[in-house]
Amino acid sequence: MKLGDLLRLAISRLGTGKLRTGLTMLGVIIGVASVVALVSVGQGATSGINSRLEGLGTNLLSVTPGATTTGATRGALGSATTLTIEDATALTTLPDVAGVAPELTSSRLVAVGSQNETTSVIGTTPAYPLVFAYQMWQGSFLTQASVDHSLRVAVLGNTTASNLGLGASSIGSTIYISGLPFQVVGILQPKGGVGFANPDDEVLIPVTTARDLFVGTDSVRTIGVSVASQADMSTVTAEITSVLDQRHGIGAGGTPDFTVTSQTQLLSTVGSISTLLTVLLAGIASISLIVGGIGIMNIMLVSVRERTREIGIRKAIGARGRDVMLQFLFEALLLSVSGGLIGILVGVAASAVIAVLAGWAFTFNPVTVAVSVVFSLIVGVIFGVWPASQAARLDPVVALRYE
Amino acid sequence: MSEPVISLEHVSRVYDTGKVLVPALEDVDLRIERGEFVAIVGPSGSGKTTMMNILGCLDRPTAGRYLLDGTSVEDLDDNGLATVRSRSIGFVFQSYNLLPRTSAIENVAAPLAYQGVARKERLARAKEALERLGLGERLHHQPTELSGGQQQRVGIARAIVTEPALLLADEPTGNLDSHSGAEVIDLFRQLHATGRTIVLITHDVDVAEAADRQVHIRDGRITA
């Protein structure tokens, strides 16, 4: 029997039981749609995180405190409070460093009139926009003088400003951070939110002010260092290490109480984590594809039983085992592949909706689609072969008398 | 004289039920020449069904030789038998056995599909066969939309569309009223007149009268 004939038979057969066909396909549709959607979500999240990290500036080195060690127990990285504002100041003297911005962060209630929100209040230095790649929108950034004199001035992230109802005319107005009045000196340009954390929702104040009013100690969470040229990244990393080793009294072979991380390291770590997550999600989703395949096998076995007499007739009029086998296999394949195609449409639509909701760029990945099609084909073959071979092996004498 | 269409030599068919061996055909010799119209007559349980399965290459003899249209079939595997059925045999069944949810013309065209005939030619030949049997107005009717007599005529059209060497009919009038039955028998007479070899298997002596020769079978043996 020819390929076209087999296909025509399968289509007309599946057309006669639309409800059954639809329900059987549903299993594959759900399986493929969830694979496509979850992989796309995984990739969208990854590229979102990546662009956020790249937005920080590729010449960025982050210095973070090391772990606390209490007896034999080692705490989480960054749990120690060993880095200080003075450490940050010391780093500014290094030759290839373009800027140093410590971050002294606390979460505070910020209020203007009846508007208020809780957001990150970060104590930092004038180098902050340079190091973390921000542009001014209105007013000016914190000055060295404001840091030197612990002035109560604030620069607002764009989202924070609009949440508080502040605009271009608000420069010079007063906001209240934990009830204390601050003068707004500038508003940053938006950097663009990507998924999880919004880089535009923050309030920046002089690092000294933050230490005195909100944090109480001068131990900083992070020191961002902007390196003048990308070529000097490793040199500067070594210089930072040696300066801090010296300041913290760590000799050769001692365990440093801080970590210097470059943006590329961070990117590759995030990349490998999110790849792992994507694979995990796809793996979970493909379980439902297998369940869908079992649904197909079930329906095909029932179908072979129901159509025993038809199989007998076909054999009597000249069908070979192979013809019968292919007829049933084609039905299973048509079920799984058309289910797969519908599933791709559903999955792509779902991932587009999720992308819009989460605010990252919708990426359409043809590889995922191709893999899904191949996968549903394989499911069709695996779960279609057994019922089809059952049909092919039927004895025509018995099948013709089957009621 | 040309070779016979059917030649059975010492053919036996024994069913192995696991505990006992049940002989259904024992040492049967039978020759049917080209263009003959033969009725194989016997009561139920006489071995006619086994005979029909063997003649139709649906089953193999356990002993003896069977030459169909010059081909020895007792050693063929399942695929070989299917090829022989496709090329040399046209079946007409008591219960018509049309493919369900399939129009008359598609039913008649189906055996040609298994011969690898192109669809256009298949449909043309099926249409011609149906028209020859007076069903030119019923080409696109489903089996459920046809009367018993019409269904059986579709069945006959399907059996002759491949121009087989042997037309094998198993109680073709068994499910029909006497009028339709007579029409079907008449059709067989007409087909016989055009030179077809027909084997009619029946328990009905009156139906068997239509054939030129009667072969009586009882307890797995040919008696006359």
Chai-1 contact restraints between the chains, C-beta under 6 A:
chainA,res_idxA,chainB,res_idxB,connection_type,confidence,min_distance_angstrom,max_distance_angstrom,comment,restraint_id
A,M1,B,A113,contact,1.0,0.0,6.0,A-B,restraint_1
A,M1,B,Y114,contact,1.0,0.0,6.0,A-B,restraint_2
A,D5,B,A113,contact,1.0,0.0,6.0,A-B,restraint_3
A,T16,B,R101,contact,1.0,0.0,6.0,A-B,restraint_4
A,I313,B,N97,contact,1.0,0.0,6.0,A-B,restraint_5
A,A316,B,F91,contact,1.0,0.0,6.0,A-B,restraint_6
A,I317,B,A110,contact,1.0,0.0,6.0,A-B,restraint_7
A,I317,B,P111,contact,1.0,0.0,6.0,A-B,restraint_8
A,G318,B,R85,contact,1.0,0.0,6.0,A-B,restraint_9
A,G318,B,S86,contact,1.0,0.0,6.0,A-B,restraint_10
A,G318,B,P111,contact,1.0,0.0,6.0,A-B,restraint_11
A,G318,B,Y114,contact,1.0,0.0,6.0,A-B,restraint_12
A,A319,B,Y114,contact,1.0,0.0,6.0,A-B,restraint_13
A,R320,B,N79,contact,1.0,0.0,6.0,A-B,restraint_14
A,R320,B,A82,contact,1.0,0.0,6.0,A-B,restraint_15
A,G321,B,D78,contact,1.0,0.0,6.0,A-B,restraint_16
A,D323,B,Y114,contact,1.0,0.0,6.0,A-B,restraint_17
A,P396,B,L58,contact,1.0,0.0,6.0,A-B,restraint_18
A,V397,B,N53,contact,1.0,0.0,6.0,A-B,restraint_19
A,V397,B,L58,contact,1.0,0.0,6.0,A-B,restraint_20
A,V397,B,D59,contact,1.0,0.0,6.0,A-B,restraint_21
